[in-house]
């Protein structure tokens, strides 16, 4: 989910999409490894995957009669759909929409109280101290941990990925009229950052742990809950695992190389079987400034990661975010952080054994042999898909015995072969090219330089791998590939991917005999996304998918209690797809495989994140990120408002709880 992170002062405002384009290419994969496009082309060139050219075309407003079929009509003589909700209309407006018969209630918004004694939110009097006790900004991952097994009472864990300064700070941005090429346009200009504003941003990052319960069918926060906690960009954390204590993670403020302050850009995440909360650090490079000289000791791997990104002004006030002043600080970010939400005084641990890259998601599953397998995507164009397999096994009867499972194990990177197999290649020091002669003197080096190590192994370049979700019901794993608009024309092929792949696709991995720790798997393409009524786009939704049911840019996903797949998106808009982002229910089995139905959609400018169910799947928790960021949103002039906002309030990211009217499972 590469996000807009805020321009520097007095620079031209860019839309979320334009900033995303820059951040996705901040790090460059210059290896000669084959792309997923090469692999798909070779695999499917012998069979007709879909008719027509796959050259990218503008979205057409002409919809074919086939695309206008309703799911009910298409299934008149086939099997029933596993989803019984009435699909909503795709579109663009200033509010959210949910399927008929369901309620979508705002549970928490930016600035809401996390503790009973938290200050009331006042956008005109923001302080870092207040924000550190209030719900953070831009909620992304949402997870639910039941207390004492109760599906109606538990802990909500939420990542706060980044901040939109032009929306959250009053009087900080202004709109100016400019004339370019004889055309008058609006430009949003930011003011000058202060240390106070930076401190507020730092307090708005990280995550929230908050007790919630259902009362009379409606969810509400428990502000005096003993587990409630805010985690920020200054919270003390511990480095653990093979890279902990290594020279390359030591700094003047931490000569031990084991104590880190803060976690940043936490995108998707996960909850473990033993009830810990996993926070994935994604675009950490954007928070670092300073000059990266060629003689910098970390030059090669920093260039590969796009560090320093310079999208924030933190380095002006904190030397640790200046790569020229503290060359090792950036090596202390880009990890997966494990938090014990049942102990609010515990020190979160950055699990270095899982590797360092731009983590999107860290969903885990207990394998049939008791080992725990965790999947993660490296969210950048032409980067890789990983999984980590623990050395130890999960003990369901001893929670304490599981608390450090992620400190030992094997990290693998995927190579997708043209015969339909996936080879999971171990990133282990001393094996293959991962030797001192090639710059990897220890396992710590392999993990700090995970991208370079994966390059050396010949991993397959993917089109922005984001969420990677294992399905315990089927033994399959779903990889969300959001897009790759940088793919060159000479990479066009008869099947997929497409040059300037704007709409992305979903890859389905079948782990051998349901063994998630397998080093050899099978793969296939579940969906190629985009408008199926435009032949040139080459989408592959089933013919039962309606004109509302198709989507582009898959990002996060969730598996419900029945093993069904739900997909949320990032990047749909009025210009490119004629619809906002949302959540679609996707069939993966049987005659209806590849059929998708629209369940929920967000306001214009927002992104759909989160999706997560409670254990009984009668509540669907969704995260609405950056509502109002439609290109020209400011505090004074938001592009959209949620219906319950007062006129003097800015748009506010929110977590939504969706329930069925009268009770029952979602879908």
Beta strands, then each sheet from edge to edge (+ up, - down):
strand 1: 97-98
strand 2: 102-109
strand 3: 139-147
strand 4: 150-160
strand 5: 173-180
strand 6: 183-190
strand 7: 206-215
strand 8: 218-221
strand 9: 229-231
strand 10: 236-240
strand 11: 259-261
strand 12: 266-271
strand 13: 277-281
strand 14: 336-339
strand 15: 348-351
strand 16: 359-366
strand 17: 371-378
strand 18: 381-383
strand 19: 385-393
strand 20: 409-416
strand 21: 421-426
strand 22: 462-463
strand 23: 465-471
strand 24: 476-481
strand 25: 505-511
strand 26: 520-528
strand 27: 554-559
strand 28: 565-569
strand 29: 582-586
strand 30: 596-601
strand 31: 607-613
strand 32: 619-625
strand 33: 654-660
sheet 1: 1+ 30- 29+ 28- 27+
sheet 2: 2+ 33- 32+ 31-
sheet 3: 3+ 4- 7+ 8-
sheet 4: 3+ 4- 7+ 9-
sheet 5: 5+ 6-
sheet 6: 11+ 10- 15- 14+ 13- 12+
sheet 7: 16+ 17- 19+ 20- 21+ 26- 25+ 24- 23+
sheet 8: 18+ 22-
end
